[in-house]
Amino acid sequence: MQKYPVQREKNVLVTGGTRGIGAAVVKEFLELKNKVYLTGTSKLENCNVNYLQADFSNLSSIAFLKEKVAKLNIDIIVNNAGINKIGNFENYSSEDFLKLHQVNVLAPFELCKAVIPNMKKRNWGRIVNISSIFGKISKEYRAAYSSTKFALDGMTIALAAELAQFGILANCVSPGFVDTELTHQILGDDGIRDLSKQIPMKRLGTPQEIAKFILWLSSEENTYLTGQNIAIDGGFSRV
């Protein structure tokens, strides 16, 4: 498959970059010799990458990471880290609701504030916020999660409008059901088999498919696509 070049070495930040889609995104950028910083919640032993440990459910951790990231001259940010908890609307706790919004919306908001000044100086930047198909559609028990992903989309649209004059493009990518370890843990083989029947492509997506599109959105090949929320879901949300 064609590689879309990032034409000079870029400084890239990928949050939630230790597994799943995030890890696939990190791999794509590293293969093109970019300098990649990734975040995760756990401590990594014998780490040979630019790893920044951060827990977005902790406000102090967000503030500490924001201060550090502001000094890294980031060209491309991929806000991938996120959490989900489904539940009955009437019984959903305010604490869980606020935690989802802190991790899924506030952390990207603060990190974008950290990287935008350098992007403006270079008159070039790419912001990719990882939403979800449940930031385009929704269903029962997902009021809290969907509200975070719709909020992330709204923030992205505003960023695109505000930053286009500085050569900075901002977009959302909304994956559907992706074949990750977490998906297998949640759904099991039978659940995945049943779900696949509802997807026009008759299969789950792969982290690599999502990552390659994120790479293109972040590259110098993308010169005009901004302010969009693009679903990569095998057609699930459109039929």
Secondary structure, DSSP 8 states (H G I E B T S, - for coil): ------SS--EEEETT-SSHHHHHHHHHHHHTT-EEEEEESS--TT--SEEEE--TTSHHHHHHHHHHHTTS--SEEEE---------GGG--HHHHHHHHIIIIIHHHHHHHHHHHHHHHHT-EEEEEE--GGGTS--TT-HHHHHHHHHHHHHHHHHHHHHGGGTEEEEEEEE-SB--HHHHHHHHHHHHHHHHTTSTTSS-B-HHHHHHHHHHHHSTT-SS--S-EEEESTTGGG-
